[in-house]
Amino acid sequence: MRYISTRGLAPACNFEQVLLTGLAPDGGLYVPETLPEFSRQEIASWSGLPYDQLAFRIIKPFVNGEIPDDVLQSLISDSYKDFSHPAVAPLRMLGVNEWVLELYCGPTLAFKDFALQLLGRLLDYVLIRDNKKVAVLGATSGDTGSAALEGCRHCKNIDLFILHPYQRVSEVQRRQMTTVPGDNVHNIAVRGNFDDCQRIVKTAFGDQSFLPSDRQLVAVNSINWARIMAQIVYYFYASLNLGGPLRPVSFSVPTGNFGDIYAGYLARAMGLPVKQLIIATNKNDILHRLISNNEYSLGELEPTLSPSMDIMVSSNFERYLFDLFDRDADAVTAFVTGLDKAPQHLDDIRWKKARELFSSLGVDDKTTCEMIAEVYKETGFLIDPHTAVGIKAARVCNQDTSVPMITLATAHPVKFADAVTKAGLENPDLPAHMQDLFEREERYDILDNDIGEVTRFLRKHL
Ligand SMILES: *Cc1c(COP(=O)(O)O)cnc(C)c1O
């Protein structure tokens, strides 16, 4: 298995190389040259496996023998052993053929723990083995930061720098990042929005000359292939627990950077019978506008009650475009870079192809709150605003009610008190391991929205 760039101008890499980097040197994202495919029989034979053993089977072909099997299995098992539910990713029934997959049983209460617990362990293993040190640099709209810090803070060979948009993440989210102890942990609040943070990170990755010569940057955003890889697993797991692969299932995925839903797209391409994939967005709905209207254009980024999806340009969409454009890297580059100058459109055949695969919906804040209240009234189950966006989209876009529809519940509601209060409901208590969150000491630096300031800060702290 080799990995190639969506922009076509970077050399192919092995697994360790994609793990230890971010964007490809040509500005593209790495994707596997060929996807592993599993037969229905093989998938069926995995039914009843515990989460970590299923994960090993799905992840193994991507790692390509570069980590011994027994080590890989133990890194995976360790990653999920402290999740608060024995199923790791439990399914909950809301109604007839209506399910949610609870992906918030990890240490930071959002689905990002699935990828980042594993990423931290994979990095730790290869860095110690190769006697290397790296700097992790990431931008977060809220949940990535804490999950990355939790996943990597014990790695002696990593210094962590996490950028978040100043005053645009929830208080719980901020405290989850800024109270993480350790000399290798640095939180930076940037005076700007998430896209500004993401731009700084991209620029820093593009020119790493500011780093000491024995260091390189590693990405923890979903541009890092290993994150996507880890997320493919729970699509298989959910299906297997609902009668798959003998019958298809559908997924509704609250998405911002297109990372989570891209993992679902890959699961389908690897052989999992998936009927519908629904892109659920908030008012920052560039993907919904493309799918529904064939218009891919920039807009104003609007803060919403589902801040982890407040993203204008979804980086991982480029990985899907690479397939949609039949792996024509020049066409991908033109489409993606053209967006800065003018709205982009797909030709009719490609637009139709995208629409056959994906449905989409943009959900505003008012509807999000109504959904939180409605689901609570129907079932007594309290959902977070991202999950609410997903359930709304699932209900509106569902094309076949005889197929189980699974919404990914991406975060615990305690992380988004604002939305829960606005829905007229009472906030749940912090889980036991976070009881003293509001008493812990916070540490972070506030920097201007300026690449030079950020790179100087890194240089100083390495
Ligand atoms: C990150 C995040 C999302 C969006 O995930 P993508 O990788 O952008 O698809 C949705 N919900 C929550 C709670 C998140 O933290």
The ligand as a MOL file (V3000), in Angstrom:
LIG
                    3D

  0  0  0     0  0            999 V3000
M  V30 BEGIN CTAB
M  V30 COUNTS 15 15 0 0 0
M  V30 BEGIN ATOM
M  V30 1 C -15.1240 17.7170 14.4790 0
M  V30 2 C -16.5570 17.5920 14.7700 0
M  V30 3 C -17.5020 17.4580 13.7480 0
M  V30 4 C -17.1270 17.5210 12.2950 0
M  V30 5 O -16.2390 16.5030 11.9250 0
M  V30 6 P -15.5490 16.5090 10.4870 0
M  V30 7 O -14.2710 15.7540 10.6430 0
M  V30 8 O -15.3520 17.9180 10.1540 0
M  V30 9 O -16.4480 15.8250 9.5810 0
M  V30 10 C -18.8170 17.2580 14.1000 0
M  V30 11 N -19.2080 17.2240 15.3830 0
M  V30 12 C -18.3350 17.3540 16.3900 0
M  V30 13 C -18.8320 17.3100 17.7820 0
M  V30 14 C -16.9790 17.5340 16.1180 0
M  V30 15 O -16.1140 17.6520 17.1280 0
M  V30 END ATOM
M  V30 BEGIN BOND
M  V30 1 1 1 2
M  V30 2 1 2 3
M  V30 3 2 2 14
M  V30 4 1 3 4
M  V30 5 2 3 10
M  V30 6 1 4 5
M  V30 7 1 5 6
M  V30 8 2 6 7
M  V30 9 1 6 8
M  V30 10 1 6 9
M  V30 11 1 10 11
M  V30 12 2 11 12
M  V30 13 1 12 13
M  V30 14 1 12 14
M  V30 15 1 14 15
M  V30 END BOND
M  V30 END CTAB
M  END
